[in-house]
């Protein structure tokens, strides 16, 4: 199952590390939901879940887990092999 991330909540800053909550849609069945960053990280790593963002032109960017040298794991997008800021461009809640 692949979910499309549609919105994010940030706390304490404006970078990927500050994303605390994500809203999503499952295009396959129309279900929607929201989860904490930690829940999505666990779902991707342990359940082999897949997530992505999509822009108005239909271009997708895969959501990946980033493990920094210090601190908690966080989420970022990867497009064409490069880490990108697609999550930060999403609407905020």
C-alpha positions in Angstrom: 0.0 0.0 0.0 1.3 3.5 -0.9 -0.2 6.6 0.8 0.0 10.1 -0.4 1.1 12.6 2.2 -1.2 15.7 1.9 -0.3 18.0 4.8 2.1 18.3 7.7 2.4 19.9 11.2 5.7 21.4 12.3 6.7 22.3 15.9 9.7 24.3 17.1 11.2 25.1 13.7 10.7 25.0 9.9 12.9 22.0 8.8 12.2 18.4 8.2 13.3 17.5 11.8 10.4 19.6 13.0 7.6 17.7 11.3 5.5 16.2 14.1 2.4 15.0 12.3 1.4 14.0 8.8 -2.0 13.7 7.0 -2.4 11.2 4.2 -4.8 9.7 1.7 -4.7 6.1 0.3 -5.6 6.6 -3.4 -6.4 2.8 -3.7 -9.4 2.9 -1.4 -10.0 6.6 -0.6 -9.2 6.3 3.1 -7.7 9.2 4.8 -5.9 9.5 8.1 -3.2 11.2 10.2 -0.3 9.9 12.2 2.7 11.1 14.1 6.1 11.3 12.5 7.2 8.4 14.7 4.3 6.2 13.5 5.0 6.8 9.9 8.7 6.1 10.4 7.9 2.8 12.0 5.3 2.0 9.3 7.9 2.6 6.5 10.7 0.7 8.3 9.0 -2.2 9.9 5.9 -2.7 7.7 7.6 -1.9 4.4 5.0 0.9 3.9 5.4 3.4 1.1 4.6 7.1 1.1 4.9 9.8 -1.4 4.0 13.4 -2.2 2.6 14.6 -5.5 2.6 18.1 -6.9 0.0 19.8 -9.2 1.8 18.4 -12.2 1.5 14.9 -10.9 5.2 14.5 -10.2 5.8 12.1 -7.3 8.6 12.2 -4.7 9.1 9.2 -2.4 9.0 9.8 1.4 12.1 8.2 3.0 13.4 7.9 6.6 16.5 9.8 7.4 18.7 8.7 10.3 20.8 11.6 11.5 24.0 11.1 13.5 22.2 12.6 16.5 18.5 13.0 17.3 15.4 11.3 16.2 14.7 9.8 12.7 12.8 12.1 10.5 11.1 12.1 7.1 12.2 13.7 3.8 11.3 13.2 0.2 13.6 11.8 -2.5 13.1 12.6 -6.2 15.5 11.6 -9.0 17.9 10.3 -6.4 18.2 13.6 -4.5 16.7 14.5 -1.1 14.1 17.3 -1.7 11.8 19.6 0.3 8.5 18.4 -1.0 7.1 17.7 2.5 7.9 21.2 3.6 5.9 22.6 0.6 2.7 20.8 1.7 -0.1 22.7 3.5 0.3 23.1 7.2 -2.2 22.0 9.8 
